Amino acid sequence: MKQEIITRITSIYFLVALIAVAIVVRMLYIQIIEKDKWEAKEKTIDYKEIEATRGNIYSEDGKVLAVSVPYYRVLMDFASSAFKRELFNKSVDSLAISLSEMFGDKSAADYALELRTAEQKRKAYHLLHSKVTYNQLKKLKDFPFFKEGRFSSGLITEPYSKRVKPHNHLSARIIGYISASENVNTVGIEGAYNSDLKGVNGMRLMQKLPGNDMWMPLNYDNEVEPVDGKDVISTLNVNMMEITETALLKQLKYLEAKHGTAILMEVETGDIKAMANLSRTEDGKYQESYNFAIGQSSEPGSTIKLATLISLLEDEKVSLNDVVNTQGGEIKFGDFTIKDSQKGGYGNITVKQAFEHSSNVAFAKLMWKYYKDNPEEFVDRLYNIGLNKKAGIEIRGEGLPYIKYPGEKHWYKVSLPQMSIGYELRITPLQTLMLYNAIANNGKMMKPRFVKEIREFSHADKKVNPEVLNSSICSQKTIEKVKLCLEGVVDRGTATNIRNSKFRIAGKTGTAQMANAKFGYETELGKSYQASFAGYFPAEKPKYSCIVVIYAPQKISYYGSGAAAPVFGEIAENVYATALDIHKAVNSREFGYRRKDNIPFSKNGYKKEIDFVFRNINSAIQNNSSSNAHWIMTRNNNEYVEYQTVKVSKNKVPSVRGMCAKDALYILENAGLTVELKGRGTVAKQSLEAGGNFTKGQKIIIELI
């Protein structure tokens, strides 16, 4: 009996001890793990920042490149003393139906249950939806119960903004972005002009709610109103951005290249009109992930021969007509051999021909002959041009150029001839382009400009003027000589494949074997190359300079002539076709457009564009189209151009005969048709008869000839 009592007492003792331990553990859990949750019962009050609306980034022609789109968090205060509970109970089902129809994320029954539960718990800050557009908000305020006003319905709206790029990935790296921490990964124009764009945040007195991290405003108005950010007007041109990226992407896909970059710059101002940077992803697609144009400093290859030629001419070592023996296409410097791309070399050629055909042997031989006893003279020339310095652009991440000096640790016997053909030195594509742009600009080297103006409330707050980095990189006599050589590259040399009959191009091809940090120039997978072309157009009166660099092409060609030059040619031709300021002014008397046999012809299309052209060339016009017509057909009757309205009616097949593919696609797809194109040129046939009925999504085939 005694033993039984002791056993029972012992069991009770251990049970009490276990309960005591559980209580202590729970206390520690509450004090340490759930500390914030239970301290929130004190309803901490603090001032919280209200984010200012970030300024927009615009292209030079006023198109939006980056914009802060307003969104709203919609909440309800069921604890408000002004909340009309009786009216809420009558309206809750109708309100739930309206919310379900608008957002489509929950059924009306689910919304009704959620609202009733929140009302029963008297929730002071119940979140209904976290991403509501401005148009949705306007409709929402007219919903049952909400139309009673914010006090009676407890409706709370909190604005915030989301950064959007309307042109998606186009020039994404140069437009840039801001990370959560402004000191990390601030990229492009967004990062460089963040202080102007971000505005000044406001302040609002808020109260932390128990059990979570949500804060509720104590007042309906902010204590300090935020000040919106300023707008940035960039130098970028959307049309040229599309032209540049389209040409680059097509070639990267064709060559299965690792990555590539293309930059288009205005000669006189240094304005960057377009900058595309595309990298190949694991699934074979291309996207903007790194700004190679600005950040990748690498051996440029033969594009640097322009600087070598400038040095030889400026120091009066050679004339363009001096003859060089290319020695069967090979020359040795100790144990190191430099070769020409053409087996057997070019025989005896002039300095000008050596540049046009990009003879490595000729330039290495000239460099050794004239600078071997004083290599500092050549390197100083490169330094005087400014090739050893960063451009000092405001965009973060500019690569550091490297041009070593004689006597440094890594200066070798072969360094001088190697540097003359683009090896043993590093430079970024943007820095290379600055050199070529300076030649086009008669010796004046411009700092690349990305932004023209900062605006506040549509008024200019700050102008960003063009900046000259070097007023004269060499004499005008040398400029004129190298211009002839650059034009010769396209007319007779390594880039004849981009010569055209409409305007002249000047430039230089470049091919460099890429070094790997681990394996040198010979990698485990073999040799890897970088192809480039840098130049300007029109050659006779340069307006734009451009550089294209293709890294590690896998197919067809790794030479600058076959890999990079075609991209340059396509960019130049499309920019030339769309930039009217490049073309000579049309003299109507000279061309006799008033004469009966010289009335110009045009395709059918967009009235505003057609009319702009005809009126600017002083062509006779008879406008028989309606005043509100957007699309017209034109007819040449030997005395004037006649306009007729192209009718585009809802649910009727439009007539697109006589139009270009762009206009035809726009009209047909906007009408709701699925379009298949065949051929090139002008629309000659369409598979669905104009004026007939069709169903949305129906296929139409248009044939162009």
Buried (B, 14 or more C-beta within 10 A) or exposed (E): EEEEEEEEEEEEEEEEEEEEEEEEEEEEEEEEEEEEEEEBEEEBEEEBEBBBBBBBBBBBEEBBBBBBEBBBBBBBBBBBEEBBEEBBEEBBBBBBBBBBEBBEEBEBEEBBBBBBEBBEEEBBBBBBBEEBEEEBBEEBBEBBBBEBEBBBBBBBEBBBBEBEBEBEBBBBBBBBBBEEEEEEBBBBBBBBBBEBBBBEBBBBBBBBBBEEEBBBBEEEEBBEEBBBBBBBBBBBBBBBBBBBBBBBBEBBBBBEBBBBBBBBBBBBBBBBBBBBBBBBEEEEEBEBBBBBBBBBBBBBBBBBBBBBBBBBBBBEBBEBEBEBBBBBBBBEBEEEEBBBBBEEBBEEBBBBBBBBBBBBBBBBBBBBEBBEEEBEBBBBBBBBBBBBBBBEBBBBBBBEBBBBEBEEEEBEEBBBBBBBBBBBBBBBBBBBBBBBBBBBBBBBBBBBBBBBBBBBEEEEEEEBEBEEBBEEBBEEEBBEBBBBBBBBBBBBBBBEEBEEEEBBBBBBBBBBBBBEEEEEEEBEEEEBBBBBBBBBBBBEEBBBBBBBBBBBBEEEBBBBBBBBBBBBBBBBBBBBEEBEEBEEEBEBEEBEBBEEEEBBEBBBBBBEEBBEEBEEBBBBBEBEBEEEBBBBBBBBEEEBBBBBBBEBEEEBBBBBBBBBBEBBBBBBEEBEBEBEEEEEEBBEEBEBEEEEEBEEEBEBEBBBE
